[in-house]
Amino acid sequence: MFDPNMKRIPERKFENEKLRTEALTHKSFAHENPMSGYHNERLEFLGDAVISFVVADYLHDRFKDHKEGQLSTLRAKLVCKQTLSYFALQLGLNDHLRLGAGAICSNARNNEKTLEDTFEAYVGAVFLDTGKNYGEVMKFMEPLLTPKVDQLIKESLATTLVTPIDPSRPTYGPIDMSLDLPPESDPINKLQTWSQRRSYGIPQYNEIEKTGSGHNPQFTFQVVINGRPYGTGTARSKKEAKRQAAINSLKNILPSNNDEDSKM
């Protein structure tokens, strides 16, 4: 996990140092030291929600022309375990994490899940320390988010532009099972992986019809990949309509009705 090119970010100065201490206290330490105070799991719960909101707000403001699917893809890459644990390392939280003896022996200080949880707890502590001020939390997170988003955009452009699309290459084909996608994986993610592995970019989900009453609407979405429609889906919610469109697109992509491959 160590990155020699990692840019370190200074920790925030807390008004209430107890919040910082709680955020950096693993439950293993609290269990072995009952008088040491609270561990960080409650702050982790809070921070998880705060991070999701701040990241969504950041992306919504920065990318005004991006569609929902593009924003959701970026957000997923920013709130995942790998990214949040990296942020924890940038702040040097691993150096100050209070761990129990057993956790230290298992190298929890460098464990991605532990670091992810610690960063979430730390953001929860920042949120409380600022008087629940989202603007201040944004100021704290921007130096972490901006370089990471720039990197993701650069990688996305490289994937799209470096390998030109060969018009003679067949668009349809089996899902690459070397991706190790579990059968129960989200069809939207599965379709996106299929598309990006072929340098087609991110699938677009376009609302093409809305019927029914205000209390009982029906939405129809169409999946477009590389300028070509692949499938549609209809449901009472936009989310489910998109999911059905992804499922139908995957069925069209598969060369045969292989029950095992088409499981969602």
N, C-alpha and C positions, 0 to 999 in steps of 0.2 A: 504494500500500500504506500510505501514511502516514495515520494516524488522529489527528486533533487531540485526541480525547478519550481517547487511550490512557493507561492508568495504568502508569507505570513501576514496575518491581520492582527493588529493589537486588540486585546480584550477590551470590552466596554468597562468604564468606571461605574460601579454600582453605588447608588445612594444607600441602599440597604444591603450590606455585605452578606447578611444571613441568607438572602435569596440566592446569591451566587454560590455560597457554600452548600445549600440544599441542592441546587442544580448539579453540583459536582460530586454529590454523595450517592454512590451506588448502594443498592439495597443490601449487598453482601457486607458492606462496611457497617451499615446501620444495624444489621442483625448481630454482628460480632461486637458492636459497641453501642449497646442500648441507650446510653445516655448522650449519644452524639447528636441527637436531633433527627429530623425527618430525612428520609431518602428522596430521590428525585422522581419517583414514578408519577406523582400527581402533577408536577410541573411538566413532565414529559407529555402527559395527556393534554394539558393546556397548550403547550408549545406546538404540538402536532397540528392542532386546529389553526393556531395563529400563523404558522408557516404556510399552510395551504392558502389562507386568505391573502397574505402578503404577496406570495408568489403570483397568485392569480391577478391581483391588483397591479403588480409590477408589469406583468406580461400584457395585460389589457391596456395599460397606458403606453407602453413602449411600442407595441405592434398593432397600430390602429387599423391596418388593412388585413390582418390575419383573420382567418375564419376560425370558428370554434374548434374544429378538429386539429388545426395547426397549433392553437394555443394549448389545447389539452395535451398534445404530444410533448410540447416543450415543458409544460408543468410536470408531467409524469417523470421526465428526465431530471427535473430539479428537486423533486421531493422524494426521490428514491434513496435507498440505503447507501448506495455508493457515493452519491453527491453529498448527502448530509453528513456522512462520516468524514468525507474530505473537508467539508467546512469546519468540522470539529478539530481536525488536524491543523488547518490553517490558523485557527485561533489558539492552538496549543492546549486545548482542553484536556487532551490525554495526559499531559504532564502534571495536571493538577487534580485529576480524578481520584476521589477517595474510594479505594477498593478494599474488600476483605482479603484475608490471606489466601483463601481458596481461589478467588477471582484473579489475584495477582499471579498465582502459580499457573493458571490456565491462560495467561497472557491476555486477559480481558481488556487491558489498556490499549491494545492494538486490534481489538476485535471490531469489525465493522458495525455489527448490531449494537454493541455497547456504545460505540462512538455516535452512532445515529441517535440512540435514545438520549445520550448526554447532550447532544446539540439541541434536540427538541426541548429538553428540560431547560437548557440555558436560554433559549428564545422565550420560553414561558416565563422565566425569571425576569428577563429584560422587559417583557410586556407588563408584568406587575410592578417592576421597579420604575417604569415610566408613567405609572398611574393609568395603565391600560390605554396608552396612546399609540395607535397603529402607525401614525406618522413617524414617531421616534423609532419604532421597531423597523420601519422601512429604511430609515437612515442607517441603522445598524446593519441591516442585511444587504443593502445595495452594493457595498464594496465586495461582498461575497458573490452576489447574484450576477452582477454585470459582466465580469470576466468569464464566468461559466457560460452565460447565455451567448456571449460573443463566440466562445469556443464551439458551442453546439451549432450555431448558425453557420460558422465556417465549415464544420464537418458536414453539415447538411448540404451546403453548396458544393462541396467537393464530391460528395456522393452523387449529386444530381448532374454535375457538369463534367467531371473528369472522365467518366465512362459514357461515351455517346450511345444513344439508343440505336440499335441496329434494326431498321425497319423490316429486314428480312427474317429477323428472329421471331419465332412464334410467340404470340402473346399468351396463349393458353398453355398450361402445363401443370404438372402435379405440384403440390406444395412440397417444398424442400424439407423432407423429414429429418435432415441432418441438423435442422434448427433446434431439435429436441423440444418442440412445443408439446406440452401435455394435451391429451384429448380434450380436457375441460377448459382449455385456455380461451380467453375472450376472442370471439370471432373477429372483432374489429382490430385487435392487436395482431391476430394471426394474418388477416388480410394485409395489414400495413407491413408486416414483416415480409410477406411474399412480394409485395410491390417494391419495397425498398431494396430487397436483395436483387431485383432485376433492374434497378436504377430507374424505376418509373415514378419515384417520388411518393408523397403521402396521398392516399386516396381522399378524394373530396366527396362529401356527403351533401347533396343539394336537395332542398325541399321542393318538390315539384307539384304537390297538391295537398290541400287541406279541405276536408269535408266534415259534415256533421255540425252539431250545434256547439255553442260555447261551452256547455257542460259535458258534452260527449263528442269531442273532436276526433277525427281520424287523420293522421299524418302519413304522407307517402314521401320517402326519400329515395334518391337514386345515387348509386356509387359511380363516380367517374374517376378512372385511372389513366393518366397519360392522354387525356382528352377523349377517352373512349368509355361509354357506359357499360357497366358490367352486371348490374342487378338492381332491383328495387325492393323496398320493404314497406309495409303498411302496418300501423299500430296506433293505439290510442295515445301514446306518448312519443315525443320525438326521439328519446333515448332508445326505446324499444324498436321504433321504426328503423333507426340507423342500424341497430343490431341485426334486425331481420334482413336489411339490405346487404349487410356484410355476409350473413349466412348464405343468402341466395347468390351472391357474387362468388363465394367460394365454391358453391355447387357448380356454377358455370365454368369456373376455372379448372376443376377436376376433370380429367379426360374420361373418367368412367364413374359410375355410381358405386364407389368403393365405400361400403358402410363404415369401415374402420377409419378411413381418412376423413370422412365428412362429419364425424362426430364433433359436436361443439362442446 
